[in-house]
Amino acid sequence: MKNLTLRGFAAIILAGSIGFGAAAPAAAGGYGHGGGSVYHSGGGYGGYNPGRHPGYHPGGNRRDRVCQPHEAVEKARSKGLRRAGVERVTQWEIIVTGRAYGNRALLVFDRTSRNCRIIGSRGI
């Protein structure tokens, strides 16, 4: 019985030393998150990751290749349309209305083009 207790005590000491040995490098900063190692790149926003870059869309996402309504309004304003606003957005076109020379005017933009190509106009 005395021998069993001594073995149990030895097992506890051995398990404790193994656990402490595994935890020591993490406490020293070699492994784990936020350890302060120069070579550590996990956790946080430390290194460049193209998947999290604001302008990056993996897999050929169409969002960065089509004309957006706010881009069409800005281009209409640069073409001389005052009080420009989006009237309608379809799959193929964006219609922006406003005023030009005191009269009502309309510009139609190609939704599928990258730089909002003008495909129609009225009153300009």
C-alpha positions in Angstrom: 0.0 0.0 0.0 2.9 2.3 0.8 4.4 1.5 -2.6 1.1 2.5 -4.4 1.1 5.9 -2.8 4.7 6.5 -3.7 3.9 5.6 -7.3 0.9 7.9 -7.4 3.0 10.7 -6.0 5.7 10.1 -8.6 3.1 10.1 -11.4 1.8 13.5 -10.2 5.2 15.0 -10.1 6.0 13.6 -13.6 2.7 15.0 -15.0 3.3 18.4 -13.4 6.8 18.6 -14.8 5.7 17.7 -18.3 2.9 20.3 -18.1 5.2 23.0 -16.9 7.8 22.1 -19.6 5.1 22.5 -22.3 3.9 25.8 -20.8 7.3 27.4 -20.4 7.9 28.3 -24.1 4.5 29.8 -24.4 5.2 32.0 -21.4 8.6 33.0 -22.8 7.0 34.3 -26.0 8.0 31.7 -28.5 4.6 30.2 -29.2 1.0 31.2 -28.8 -1.0 34.3 -29.5 0.4 37.6 -28.5 3.7 36.2 -27.4 5.8 39.0 -28.8 7.9 36.9 -31.1 9.1 38.6 -34.3 8.3 35.6 -36.3 4.8 35.1 -35.0 2.1 35.9 -37.5 -1.0 34.4 -36.0 -3.8 36.3 -34.4 -4.6 40.0 -34.8 -4.0 42.1 -37.9 -0.2 41.9 -37.8 0.8 40.8 -41.2 -0.5 41.3 -44.8 -3.4 39.0 -45.5 -5.0 39.6 -48.9 -8.2 38.0 -47.8 -8.7 40.8 -45.2 -7.5 43.6 -47.3 -10.3 46.2 -47.9 -10.0 46.4 -51.7 -9.5 42.7 -52.3 -12.3 40.4 -53.5 -11.2 36.8 -54.0 -12.7 34.5 -56.7 -13.5 37.2 -59.3 -16.3 38.9 -57.3 -18.4 41.1 -59.6 -18.7 43.8 -57.1 -15.4 45.4 -58.1 -16.1 45.1 -61.9 -19.5 46.8 -62.2 -20.6 50.4 -62.0 -22.1 51.3 -58.6 -24.9 53.8 -58.2 -22.8 56.3 -56.2 -20.1 56.2 -58.9 -22.8 56.9 -61.6 -24.0 59.9 -59.6 -20.5 61.3 -59.2 -19.8 60.9 -63.0 -23.2 62.6 -63.8 -22.2 65.6 -61.6 -18.8 65.8 -63.3 -20.7 65.9 -66.7 -22.7 69.0 -65.5 -25.8 67.4 -64.1 -26.9 69.4 -61.0 -29.0 67.9 -58.2 -28.2 64.4 -59.5 -29.8 61.4 -58.0 -30.5 57.8 -58.9 -33.9 57.2 -60.4 -33.7 53.5 -61.2 -31.1 50.6 -61.0 -31.6 47.5 -63.1 -29.3 44.6 -63.8 -28.0 46.3 -67.0 -28.3 50.0 -66.4 -28.3 52.9 -63.9 -30.5 55.9 -64.6 -29.5 59.2 -63.0 -31.8 62.3 -63.2 -31.1 65.9 -62.4 -31.1 69.4 -63.9 -29.0 70.8 -66.8 -29.4 74.3 -68.0 -32.6 74.7 -65.9 -34.4 71.7 -67.5 -34.8 68.2 -66.4 -32.0 65.9 -67.7 -31.3 62.2 -67.7 -28.2 60.0 -68.1 -28.2 56.3 -68.5 -25.0 54.4 -67.4 -24.0 50.8 -68.4 -24.0 48.8 -65.1 -21.7 46.1 -66.5 -18.8 48.4 -67.3 -16.1 49.1 -64.9 -16.0 52.9 -65.4 -19.7 53.7 -65.8 -19.9 54.1 -69.5 -22.7 56.5 -70.6 -25.1 54.7 -73.0 -27.9 57.2 -73.3 -28.9 60.8 -72.4 -31.7 63.2 -72.6 -31.7 67.0 -72.0 -28.0 67.5 -71.9 
